[in-house]
Amino acid sequence: MELTIYQVDAFTDHLFSGNPAAICMLQEWLPDALLLNIAQENNLSETAYIVPESDGYRLRWFTPTTEVTLCGHATLAAAHVLYNHLGYEADKVIFHTLSGALTVKRTPDGYMMNFPTDTLRQVSAPLALIVALGITPSKVFLGREDYLAVLENRPQVAGLHPDFAALRRLQGRGVIVTAPCDDCSADFVSRCFYPNAGIDEDPVTGSAHTTMAPYWADRLGKTELFARQISRRGGTVKCKLLDDRVELIGQAITYMTGTAHIDWGN
């Protein structure tokens, strides 16, 4: 069996930055174990699979170790592949996912995704979180899957060298660390750590902005925000809060198209 796989850098307009995702169009679902094996072989933070449905596509996301319930950059990359490589022409794409129906539209600024916002509750900082980060956050919140740790400024976020073994002792998917950016053009910056999902640091995390956007919209008193994720690769996300939904806008560029040769019956 031969499968075409597209590798796309998401949340960026130039190669070798943003977050790379592998996208594979299927006509029907393959066994989950095979989907995970392909994701492991790709060794990217996310491999996404899309299968046509009557009014859109079924979309699933896999890290090298597990299936996840929401992923922004691979959703953006999947829409990019449909529009740029597979002849899709409609105004928007509807993806049916474990997080419900997600829509993506092309705009002059990039691909606009409509996602559900996260719900946050403030908690005391777990000792494992403080040990892992080497700093005590000013505030800590718990969302649907992640901790959100708020620091004072961009240099604190940029200077983190987390203890990933300590992070693995935390429950949930991972930790988002964020701070205001008084010395740059963004409203806030972040870094995201997911060792429990097989990703020590994710380059640019769309789903994390469904957690950060409500927090920063409330703190800054505005609903339109510009964010930078300051990982080594780096990337940018435009956010617009719409009650219980958030629009995330990012760009994407194709790095590679390849063919996987799979004898999955053995």
Buried (B, 14 or more C-beta within 10 A) or exposed (E): EEBBBBBBBBBBBEEEBBBBBBBBBBEEEBEEEEBBBBBBBBEBBBBBBBBEEEEBBBBBBBBBBEBBBBBBBBBBBBBBBBBBBEEEEEEEBBBBBEBEEBBBBBEEEBBBBBBBBBEBEEEEBBEBBBBBBEBEBEBBBBBBBBBBBBBEBBEBBEEBEBBBEBBEBBEBBBBBBBBBBEEEEBBBBBBBBBBBBBBBBBBBBBBBBBBBBBBBBEEEEEBEBBBBBBBEBBBBBBBBBEEEBBBBBBBBBBBEEEEBEBEEEE
